[in-house]
């Protein structure tokens, strides 16, 4: 009898207990394949150290990264009709079930979250699209939320900052989702007529009907490094017109060279950059803080 293997080792294992390793302990960089400790990535505002790859941020994490003392007031979203078309996909799955799953995953009612607070003591309305909620897609609820944010900015006489992360219009809502493109465009015009700044931050990815509407109408267009910004995917273009796009044609750097993006700003520098732009565009030196 091998008493070390059969007696001693089991007793040691029982004494120490079995340690479960969480599945999300490490994050793999999509660009380099580097494995990074998840807590380090989170502490670095979800930017991979070394490669500087900007990962998706949740709506809460994004708002924490820009507002003073990570504090803001959540703005209630308006109620809209849910699933007016009673949509089911090709696998007979209900659209309402997908909405519930997305809400459980993100803790959000829809793909939009609105915050009102201070950025370097300047009151600002901030809108964030959360890509984890059905790809940040634009439907009736998101459209109403964006319009609500613009109306709030006009009421409070503050700049509006919108962080875009979206795959485009939500096709489960068909024409109702496409109607949000002109509606949000009108909201942008209302803010402009009120003489208030509209700053857009394009993150990865920004595409589809969102790109064709409010995402490209900012007074200042900021993009995060290497963000994918496009109306139609490269593969769809290739299959449709039999033309391959130049290398990097739909990335932020390529678009900045051609005037579609005003500046590319690292995530760590977004907060002071937005504050500086807001002060410049509102001619505010020492603006009163948000109430």
ABEGO torsion letter per residue (X at the ends): XBAAAAAAAAAAAAAAEBBBBBAAABBBBAAAGBBBBAAAAAAAGGBBBGAGBBBBBBAAAAAAAABBGGBBBBBBBBBBBBGAAGBBBAAGBBAAAAAAAAAAAAGBABABBBBBBBBGGBBBBBBBBBAABGGGBBBAAAAAAAAAAAAAAAAAGBBBBBBBBBAEBBAAAEAAAAAAAAAAAAAAAAAAAAGBBBBBBBBOBBBEAAAABAAAABABBBBBBGBBBBABBAAAAAAAAGBBBBBGAABAAAAAAAGABABBBBAAAAAAAAAAAAAAAAGBABBBBBX
